[in-house]
Amino acid sequence: MPKQPPALPQAFFARPAELVAPDLIGCLLVKRQEDGSLLWGVVVETEAYSQDDPACHG
């Protein structure tokens, strides 16, 4: 069975969005479905907004 890539640590996300967003490009996003199967995709684009940006809805 192939080795699973490691999950990103919480500290990865504890940075400004402008730094996190480009580092997500190429990352594998995986969700385990209720039936146990995996749904996955590769991150190919991101957007980043700072908290004071009017476009930010966070």
RAFENFEN-V512666 format. One record per backbone hydrogen bond with DSSP energy under -0.5 kcal/mol. CO is the residue of the C=O (numbers start at 1). NH is the residue of the N-H. E is the energy in kcal/mol with one decimal. If there is no record, write none. Layout:
co->[CO,CO]
nh->[NH,NH]
e->[E,E]
This chain:
co->[9,9,10,10,11,13,16,16,17,19,20,21,21,22,24,27,27,28,29,31,31,33,37,39,41,43,50,53]
nh->[12,13,13,14,14,15,19,20,21,23,24,24,25,25,27,29,43,30,41,33,39,36,33,31,29,26,53,56]
e->[-1.5,-0.6,-1.0,-0.7,-0.6,-1.1,-2.0,-2.0,-2.6,-0.9,-1.0,-1.1,-0.6,-0.8,-2.5,-0.5,-2.7,-0.6,-1.7,-0.6,-2.9,-2.0,-3.4,-2.8,-3.2,-3.1,-2.0,-2.1]
